[in-house]
Amino acid sequence: MNLSIHIESKSISGWGRTNYSTAKIYTPKDIEQIKNLIDQKINPLISRGLGRSYGDPAQCGGGHVIDTRNLNSLHLDKNSGVLLAGAGAKFSEILKYIVPRGFFLPVSPGTKNITVGGAISSDVHGKNHHCDGSFANHVLQISLIDGQGNLKILSPFDITSSEAFWATTGGMGLTGVIVEAKFKLISITSSQIKVHTKKFNELDSLMESMIENDNCHKYSVAWIDSLSKKGRGILTRGDHADSNEINYKYRKIYREPLKYDEEKTPNTPSFLPNGILNKFTVSLFNKVWFAKSRNSLESEFQSFSTFFHPLDGLKNWNRIYGNNGFIQYQFVVPDKSSFLISKILDSLKKIGAPSFLTVLKRFGKANEGHLSFPIEGWTLAVDIPAKVPGLLDTLNCLDELVVNAGGRIYLAKDSRQSSKTFKESYVRYEEWKSQKKILDPSNIFVSDLSRRLEI
Ligand SMILES: Cc1cc2nc3c(=O)[nH]c(=O)nc-3n(C[C@H](O)[C@H](O)[C@H](O)COP(=O)(O)OP(=O)(O)OC[C@H]3O[C@@H](n4cnc5c(N)ncnc54)[C@H](O)[C@@H]3O)c2cc1C
């Protein structure tokens, strides 16, 4: 093996800071070093991007983890708007590179601190799923090192590799190491988003408005006051602003319409006491947040960072949950079971689960990804301190409601669902498993998540 590879033994977790485990972390310099690791039978192993998944998919206790940070090349074909990116390239770096050149990512999750490999393996979604689907819908090609150390090119348009492509998108790193990917960007004429915000005093009217009008805007998301009686919330919708619209509004030529605004990121203090987030502080925060928002605000221009990545403004904000960490519970249910949104919020209210980050979105059609999370319907994400009494029992009951309704729990956010829940809800699991056997016959790609779910 090439000895210049950096190796370090470390205890790591996901963003939720629960389920820590220790593994040997390898930081290869290039693709050859990754192939060498596989040839040298260094396993079990799993790839890791920026560790922004909440639970345990990017760790492998007692085993090996490949840190992909050095695979960070970027090549933009301006004519076709196609980006060829290394799997370890960060969305933040990609945006810095492409926005001033008039392009934007086809799908933007709630943070830009993720990698291309992480985006593909979780098949991430954004506020535009109802219009544009998830990240994999825009990927043209993946280069993957499989379980036998072979470099494979996978494409959704090639009949010989499309099944492997769809097993890898959403496949949580378990089919191989993604080293590079080609995906389509969208064109923009400004880096601003034209935003419309509206307050609702009840969940029902908010959801009705989302059904009626979401398709009028590319992006849509609602924040819900999870502790309020009727589930009040704030609905935010947006579209990329045209540079001419901005000139018109400000009555002057906006000189740098494609400016990339680098926001300052203050750190979260590490001395915050455990339990600072409880139902009283969160209820107060939610009340203030709701009160300070205007009833209705039309056509406000916001920087794309403010609109897509508001949490990135506070570095390590996950520390506010204290040493015990937190669980993000994100599920999706089909339209016919939309009543479960308020039912599940009520169940969490009953145990006093304080969530100030409660987000509701509508999903459009599912893609071909065997383990891809989005299906047409509603998705709710709730952040809860991990040690709330009764939380795990309550979530187990909620899992049953979700599964019986034909829904599922998002693997990129999950740290606790059972193997039974996973296998009952990811109905294409057997198709995925047969691709996993072809790509990784000796089952060398293993994570704490795959062990827990008995995948
Ligand atoms: C504040 C915040 C907001 C978020 N908002 C959203 C959202 O709106 N929508 C959404 O979908 N997600 C969201 N997420 C989740 C996040 O987008 C995903 O978990 C994403 O996968 C994280 O990317 P990462 O590079 O940190 O990957 P990691 O967390 O390090 O890994 C995630 C998975 O990808 C695999 N992986 C990583 N790199 C490779 C590679 N090169 N080859 C093979 N497998 C690889 C890992 O093995 C693991 O299974 C959010 C997370 C945070 C912290």
The ligand as a MOL file (V3000), in Angstrom:
LIG
                    3D

  0  0  0     0  0            999 V3000
M  V30 BEGIN CTAB
M  V30 COUNTS 53 58 0 0 0
M  V30 BEGIN ATOM
M  V30 1 C -28.5340 21.6980 8.6340 0
M  V30 2 C -28.8080 20.5220 7.7250 0
M  V30 3 C -29.8210 20.6400 6.7980 0
M  V30 4 C -30.0830 19.5700 5.9270 0
M  V30 5 N -31.0920 19.7170 5.0270 0
M  V30 6 C -31.3600 18.7140 4.1600 0
M  V30 7 C -32.3720 18.8650 3.1750 0
M  V30 8 O -33.0210 19.8990 3.0710 0
M  V30 9 N -32.5730 17.8220 2.3220 0
M  V30 10 C -31.8480 16.6650 2.4020 0
M  V30 11 O -32.0790 15.7650 1.5890 0
M  V30 12 N -30.8920 16.4970 3.3230 0
M  V30 13 C -30.6360 17.4880 4.2060 0
M  V30 14 N -29.6480 17.3370 5.1440 0
M  V30 15 C -28.9190 16.0610 5.1780 0
M  V30 16 C -27.6740 16.0710 4.2790 0
M  V30 17 O -27.9290 16.7430 3.0710 0
M  V30 18 C -27.3060 14.6280 3.9270 0
M  V30 19 O -27.1530 13.8560 5.0790 0
M  V30 20 C -26.0150 14.5130 3.0870 0
M  V30 21 O -25.8530 13.1710 2.7240 0
M  V30 22 C -24.7790 14.9460 3.8870 0
M  V30 23 O -23.6630 14.9560 3.0320 0
M  V30 24 P -22.2000 14.6720 3.5840 0
M  V30 25 O -21.2500 14.9850 2.4960 0
M  V30 26 O -22.0040 15.3630 4.8870 0
M  V30 27 O -22.2560 13.0970 3.7630 0
M  V30 28 P -22.0350 12.2080 5.0730 0
M  V30 29 O -23.0230 12.6080 6.1000 0
M  V30 30 O -20.6090 12.1870 5.4340 0
M  V30 31 O -22.4690 10.7880 4.4770 0
M  V30 32 C -23.8160 10.5360 4.1330 0
M  V30 33 C -23.9050 9.2080 3.3610 0
M  V30 34 O -23.2350 9.3650 2.1180 0
M  V30 35 C -22.2420 8.3550 1.9580 0
M  V30 36 N -21.1360 8.9500 1.2170 0
M  V30 37 C -20.5040 10.1260 1.4210 0
M  V30 38 N -19.5540 10.3110 0.4870 0
M  V30 39 C -19.5600 9.2000 -0.3150 0
M  V30 40 C -18.7890 8.7840 -1.4420 0
M  V30 41 N -17.8230 9.5230 -1.9620 0
M  V30 42 N -19.0890 7.5850 -1.9910 0
M  V30 43 C -20.0740 6.7970 -1.5030 0
M  V30 44 N -20.8260 7.1570 -0.4460 0
M  V30 45 C -20.5660 8.3440 0.1400 0
M  V30 46 C -21.8490 7.9660 3.3880 0
M  V30 47 O -21.3230 6.6570 3.4300 0
M  V30 48 C -23.1920 8.0650 4.0890 0
M  V30 49 O -23.9270 6.8950 3.9100 0
M  V30 50 C -29.3370 18.3700 6.0140 0
M  V30 51 C -28.3040 18.2630 6.9640 0
M  V30 52 C -28.0350 19.3270 7.8050 0
M  V30 53 C -26.9290 19.1950 8.8190 0
M  V30 END ATOM
M  V30 BEGIN BOND
M  V30 1 1 1 2
M  V30 2 1 2 3
M  V30 3 2 2 52
M  V30 4 2 3 4
M  V30 5 1 4 5
M  V30 6 1 4 50
M  V30 7 2 5 6
M  V30 8 1 6 7
M  V30 9 1 6 13
M  V30 10 2 7 8
M  V30 11 1 7 9
M  V30 12 1 9 10
M  V30 13 2 10 11
M  V30 14 1 10 12
M  V30 15 2 12 13
M  V30 16 1 13 14
M  V30 17 1 14 15
M  V30 18 1 14 50
M  V30 19 1 15 16
M  V30 20 1 16 17
M  V30 21 1 16 18
M  V30 22 1 18 19
M  V30 23 1 18 20
M  V30 24 1 20 21
M  V30 25 1 20 22
M  V30 26 1 22 23
M  V30 27 1 23 24
M  V30 28 2 24 25
M  V30 29 1 24 26
M  V30 30 1 24 27
M  V30 31 1 27 28
M  V30 32 2 28 29
M  V30 33 1 28 30
M  V30 34 1 28 31
M  V30 35 1 31 32
M  V30 36 1 32 33
M  V30 37 1 33 34
M  V30 38 1 33 48
M  V30 39 1 34 35
M  V30 40 1 35 36
M  V30 41 1 35 46
M  V30 42 1 36 37
M  V30 43 1 36 45
M  V30 44 2 37 38
M  V30 45 1 38 39
M  V30 46 1 39 40
M  V30 47 2 39 45
M  V30 48 1 40 41
M  V30 49 2 40 42
M  V30 50 1 42 43
M  V30 51 2 43 44
M  V30 52 1 44 45
M  V30 53 1 46 47
M  V30 54 1 46 48
M  V30 55 1 48 49
M  V30 56 2 50 51
M  V30 57 1 51 52
M  V30 58 1 52 53
M  V30 END BOND
M  V30 END CTAB
M  END
